Amino acid sequence: MALVSPHPLLPWNFRDLGGAPANGGRVASGRLFRTAHLSAIGEESAVHVQETLGVEAYIDFRADEDIVRDGAPKALLARGVRWQRYPFDISDAAFTAIATPRPEDWRGLYTRAFLRLRPELAGAIRLIAHAKAPLVFGCWAGKDRTGMVAALTLSLLGVSDEGVAADFALTGASLFPAKDRFSFLWKDRPSAEAAIIQAHLRTEPESIVGFLSDVRQRFGSVSRALELPDSVLAALAARYLDPA
């Protein structure tokens, strides 16, 4: 998996999901990217994403209120990139009540969201599987909704839990330099800024690996949990796996 935003024109927390060992081969590079939201990128970045990387579609998990606040990805739309909105929200009252969530709290949030949103998550995987050209998917920060979809996709492709965790960890490395974007989390508790940053921006392996373990324990496998037909799994492998 590529380093986080290795090119100066790439948006924050934008990276290629390719490169991880999977099912006797590797996840193909240059076909599937994950990101934070792309509404604020400028023309040069949009040109790089569309022309250099070849991205033709942006699957956006943000909710309506996010679009109202941050706007549409105008620079990408001007380049002809297709903006496919696919909103869903994983937050719940139990998690919102936790001021400084621990890794196990994130695991619980992801697991509860999965149980509530299985059709929506399966739909996101279908969109990814049937893409005809390189695409990028993401939510607001590219961490939680994006992290869940990335973990499920990589797992379906045969990437080990260690490989999934390695990708998840890159998100934290990208978010810490951009921590000022999250100041809304501590504006009412400035004295707790350091603790809140650590709690919300870290991406520990136990959170994402524990989530996948919960899914398998309940359903037997990720593919069974998502109720994806063999045709979707075959399309996913054909599109995003390179043989050894």
Secondary structure, 3 states (H helix, E strand, C coil): CCCCCCCCCCCCCCEECCCCEECCEEECCCCEEEECCCCCCCHHHHHHHHHHCCCCEEEECCCHHHHHHHCCCHHHHHCCCEEEECCCCCCCHHHHCCCCCCHHHHHHHHHHHHHHCHHHHHHHHHHHHCCCCCEEEECCCCCCHHHHHHHHHHHHCCCCHHHHHHHHHHHHHHHHHHHHHHHHHCCCCHHHHHHHHHHHHCCCHHHHHHHHHHHHHHHCCHHHHHCCCHHHHHHHHHHHEEEC
